[in-house]
C-alpha cells in the first residue's frame, strides 16, 4: 500500500524566462525542490486583495489641493495679495488629505499586524 501523504500531482508550463525567474525565487527561498517551493508559496504565504479606492480618492484630494495651491500662488504673484478664505480653504483640504493618509496608514498597519500574528 502506498504510504505517500501527498498524492496529487500538478504540472505547469513556463516560458524560458518564467522558468529562470521561478528558479531564482526558489533559490532565494532556500528550497531544494520545486515541490517544496510551491508548497511554501501556496501554504505559507498570505494573499491580499487590495481595495485601491482609498488611493484614488487620495490622488483626487492631492490633485485638487495642488491645483488650488497653484491658483493661489499665481493670484498672489500677480496681485501681491492673498485672502484669508483661500488660506482657510487650503487648510481644510490639507487636513482632509492628512486624515485620508492616516486612515490608509492605519489600515495597512492593522493588516500587517494581522498577518504577522501580533
C-alpha positions as CSV (number, residue, x, y, z in Angstrom):
1,X,0.0,0.0,0.0
2,X,1.2,3.5,-0.9
3,X,2.1,5.5,2.2
4,X,2.6,8.7,0.3
5,X,1.0,11.6,2.1
6,X,0.8,13.9,-1.0
7,X,-0.9,12.0,-3.8
8,X,-2.0,14.9,-6.1
9,X,0.4,16.0,-8.7
10,X,0.3,19.3,-10.5
11,X,2.0,20.2,-13.8
12,X,2.8,23.6,-15.1
13,X,4.3,25.0,-18.3
14,X,6.6,28.0,-18.3
15,X,8.5,30.0,-20.8
16,X,12.3,30.0,-20.6
17,X,12.1,33.5,-18.9
18,X,9.4,32.4,-16.4
19,X,11.4,29.3,-15.6
20,X,14.5,31.4,-14.9
21,X,12.5,33.7,-12.6
22,X,11.0,30.6,-10.9
23,X,14.4,29.1,-10.3
24,X,15.9,32.3,-8.9
25,X,13.0,32.7,-6.5
26,X,13.2,29.1,-5.5
27,X,16.9,29.5,-4.7
28,X,16.2,32.8,-2.7
29,X,13.6,30.9,-0.7
30,X,16.3,28.2,0.1
31,X,14.1,25.5,-1.4
32,X,15.8,22.4,-2.8
33,X,12.9,21.1,-4.8
34,X,10.1,22.6,-6.9
35,X,7.5,20.8,-4.7
36,X,8.9,22.3,-1.5
37,X,9.0,25.8,-3.1
38,X,5.4,25.6,-4.4
39,X,4.1,24.2,-1.1
40,X,5.9,27.0,0.7
41,X,4.4,29.6,-1.6
42,X,0.9,28.2,-1.5
43,X,0.6,27.1,2.1
44,X,2.7,29.7,4.0
45,X,2.0,32.9,2.2
46,X,-0.9,35.2,2.7
47,X,-2.9,36.5,-0.3
48,X,-4.2,40.0,0.0
49,X,-6.9,41.7,-2.0
50,X,-6.2,45.4,-2.1
51,X,-9.0,47.9,-2.5
52,X,-7.4,50.8,-4.4
53,X,-10.4,53.1,-4.0
54,X,-8.9,55.0,-1.0
55,X,-5.8,55.6,-3.1
56,X,-7.9,57.0,-5.9
57,X,-9.7,59.3,-3.5
58,X,-6.3,60.3,-2.0
59,X,-5.0,61.1,-5.5
60,X,-8.0,63.2,-6.3
61,X,-7.6,65.2,-3.0
62,X,-3.9,65.7,-3.6
63,X,-4.6,66.9,-7.2
64,X,-7.3,69.2,-6.0
65,X,-5.1,70.7,-3.3
66,X,-2.2,71.1,-5.7
67,X,-4.4,72.9,-8.2
68,X,-5.7,75.2,-5.6
69,X,-2.1,76.0,-4.3
70,X,-1.1,76.8,-7.9
71,X,-4.1,79.1,-8.4
72,X,-3.4,80.9,-5.1
73,X,0.3,81.3,-5.9
74,X,-0.5,82.7,-9.3
75,X,-3.0,85.2,-7.9
76,X,-0.7,86.2,-5.1
77,X,2.3,86.7,-7.5
78,X,0.0,88.7,-9.8
79,X,-1.7,90.9,-7.2
80,X,0.6,90.6,-4.2
81,X,-2.5,89.8,-2.1
82,X,-3.6,86.6,-0.5
83,X,-7.0,86.2,1.0
84,X,-7.7,84.6,4.4
85,X,-10.6,82.4,3.0
86,X,-8.2,81.0,0.4
87,X,-5.8,80.0,3.2
88,X,-8.7,78.5,5.3
89,X,-9.9,76.5,2.3
90,X,-6.4,75.1,1.7
91,X,-6.0,74.3,5.4
92,X,-9.3,72.3,5.3
93,X,-8.2,70.4,2.2
94,X,-4.8,69.6,3.7
95,X,-6.5,68.4,6.9
96,X,-8.8,66.2,4.9
97,X,-5.8,64.8,2.9
98,X,-4.0,64.2,6.2
99,X,-7.0,62.2,7.6
100,X,-7.2,60.1,4.4
101,X,-3.5,59.3,4.6
102,X,-3.8,58.4,8.3
103,X,-6.7,56.1,7.6
104,X,-4.8,54.3,4.9
105,X,-1.8,54.1,7.1
106,X,-3.9,52.6,9.9
107,X,-5.5,50.0,7.6
108,X,-2.1,48.9,6.2
109,X,-0.6,48.7,9.8
110,X,-3.6,46.7,11.0
111,X,-3.3,44.3,8.1
112,X,0.4,43.9,8.7
113,X,-0.2,43.1,12.4
114,X,-2.9,40.6,11.4
115,X,-0.6,38.8,9.0
116,X,2.3,38.6,11.5
117,X,0.1,37.2,14.2
118,X,0.5,40.1,16.7
